[in-house]
Amino acid sequence: QAGSILQQAAASGDRRFVPADLEVSCKRQLTVCIFYGWYLMVLFWITFMLAEIKAALLGGISIYGISRCKEGGKTFLHRDGKPVITSIYLWQKCVAFVCLPVARILIGMIVTYSGCKFLVMQTDDFKIVMKVLCMKFAVQIDEFMVKSLLTRGLKKELQTLTFRSSFGKLSFGEWWDRGTGMCTSFACILIVYVFVMEIHFGGLFRFRWGCAAYRDVFPIAGVPPRLSISEVLARAMEIEYYS
């Protein structure tokens, strides 16, 4: 509703019906010069996190396909000098399934939403970009810890360890690899993106666009001008030229 009031004031050129506190709120939201920075960074974050969730889902399918070991049976064999898990007990499969794919998917969903909200609430261009890089580092910190703490021999042993699964080479056919899979992934990203930007935070962005339209007609003291993508590229090229 506030965004509509600002849009109407900008269209009519009459701001008598705009409350003073709306201008104050607009001033806080319009410190970002590049409005499309929110959209680009949120899209990047969703794409990155859905790749993590997809990897966890495929890992869960592979764990589900490991054969169940009978009592007293062998769970390991060596093929070409490399250890291979051929079967596991039921309780081991349950623990692995809960601790690996289920936990990763739940954490991935929570981190995806938290990261999107964290980015949307930022009102500084530089911080929007830096927060994405910081969150990407935080998500990958477990990989850095493994590389730092494990010895070379143990890392080599873990890298060579494999398991035999009936879904080890999961494939949905040539039609999936020829474009259908990519279109499905793109559709999932688009659905999450539209939900976050247009539904969940749609009111906030409509208010921001209303503030931008209002500012274009009625300048607000201390608020920088809005820059288009072409203007950003032109300034970047100018800085690069003089540097």
N, C-alpha and C positions, 0 to 999 in steps of 0.2 A: 504494500500500500504506500509506503514512504517513497519507493522508487517511482510509482505512478504519479504521485504529487510532484516530484521533481521533474519528471518528464513533461507533465502538463505545463508547469511553470516555464520550462525551457521553450516549449513549443509556442506558448502564448506571449512570452516575453514579460509576464507579470509575476512577480515573486511576493506579492503582498500576502498570499495565503500560505507561504512556506514558513513553518516555525523556525525560530532561531536555533533551536537545538539540532535541527536537521543539518544546518550548515556546519555546525561543530562536528557532527558525526561524519559528514562528508569530508571535512578537512583531515580527519584521521584516516579515512579510507583512500584518499586520493594522493597519498605520498608516493604511490607507485606510478612511475611514468609509463611503463610498458605493461598495459593491461593484459596482453596475450601471454605474458610471462607465467601467470597463474595457470592458464590452460595448457601451455607447453610442458611445464614442469610436472603438473599433476598427471598428464598423459604419459610422460616419461616414467614417473614413479609407478603407475599402475602397470605399465608394460613390463617393467623390471620385476615387480613383485608377482605378477601372474606367471612369469617364467619360472620363478621359484616354486609356486604352488603346483604348476604343471609337472615339474621335475619330481616333487614329492608324491603326486598322484601316480605317476608312472612307476616310481619306486615301490609304492604300496601294491600295485598290481603285480610287480615282479616278486615281491615277498609272498604274496598270496599264492603264487604259482610254484613255490618251493614244495617239494614232496614232504609228506609227513613221515617222520622216522618211527619205525617200529621199536618196541622195547628190546634193547640189546643190539640194535643195528648200528651200522657205521654211519657217521654223519660227514666224514671227510674222506677224500681221496686226493692223490697227487697226480696231476696230468702235466707232463712235460716239466716236471720239477716245480709246479705251481700248485698251491693248495686250492681245492675246490670244495665248497659246501654242497653236498648232494641232497641232504635232507635234514630237517630239524624236528624237534619234538613240538607237540602242540602248544605247550606253554611258552616255548621259545618263540614260536611264530606269533603268538598273541602279544608277548612283550615287545618284539621287534615291530609289529604292526602299529601298536599304540605309541611307542616311543619315537618311531621314525616318521612314517607318513602322516599319521593322524595328528601328532603334535606339530609337525612342520606346517601342515595345512591350516590348523587352527591359529597358530602363531602368525603365519603368513597373512591370513585374513585380517587379524587384529592389527598387525603392523601396516597393512595396506590402508585400512581405514584411518588409523592414527596418523600415518604419514600424509594422507590426503588432507585431513583436517588441519594438521600442523602447517602445511603449505598454504592452504586457503586462507588461514588466519593471519599470515604474514602481510605486512604493509610496507615492505622495503624490497626493492628490486634485487639488490646484492644478497640479502639474506635468503630470498627465495631460492636462488641458485646454490648458495652455500649449504643450505639446509638439506637439499637433495643429495649433495655429495657427502655430507656428514651422515645422513641416514643410510646411504648405500654402504658406507664404511661400517656402520654399526651392524647392519644385517650380515656382513661378511666377516665379522670379527672372530667367529668360531673357526673359520678356515685359517685365519692368520695365527690363531692360538695353536691349532694343530701343527702348522708348519714350524712354529717357534719352539714348541715343547717336545715334540717327538724326535727321537734319534733317527739318523739316516737309515739304519737297518730296519727299524720298526715301520718307518714310512714306506720303505720298499716292500716290506711284507704286506702291509695293508693295501698298497697299490696293486700287488699281484694277486691278492685274495679275491676270488670270484665265487658266485653261487649258481647252481643249476636250477632254472625255473622254466616251467612250461610256457610262461609268458616272457621269456628272456628276450626274444626277438619279436616284440609286439608290433604288428603291422595290420592295418585295416585295408590293405590292398593298394594297388597302383593309383586308383582314383583318389585315395586319401593323400598320397604323397605328391600327386600332380597338381595340387592346389586347394583341394577341399579342406585339408587339415589347416593350411595357412588361413583360409577364409574363416574357418571355425574359431581359430585363435583370435583373429582380428575382430570377429563378432563379439566374443567374450570381453575383449578389451573395450570395445565400443559400448557395450551394455553397462559395464561397471563405470565407465567414464561418464556416460550420460546420466546415470543414476546419481553419481557424486556431484557433478557440476550443474545439472539442470533440475534435479529433484531435491536432493538432500540439502545442497547449498544454493539452490536456485534463487531463493529469496535474497540472500546476501549479494549475489552477483547482479540481480536485477536492481538492487539498491545502489550498487557501485556504478552500474551503467547509467542509472538515473542521476547520480551525483556527477558523472562525467559530462552528461548532456547539460546539466544545470551549470556546471563550471564553464563550459564552452560559451554560454550566453552571459552568465553573471560571474566574472572572475572572483575567486576567493583568495584573500590575502594569504600568502605563505604556501600556496599549493602550486607545485610545478606543472608545466603544460604536459598534456598527454602526447606521447610520441607514437607514430605509426611504425610499422615494420620497416618501410622504406626509409624513414627518417633515422631509425636505429642503425640500419645498415650503412647509411650515408655517413653518420657520425663515427661509426666504427672504422670505415675506410679512411676518413679524415684523420682520425687518431693514428692509424697505422701508417699513413703517408708521412705525417709530421714526426713520428717517432723513428 
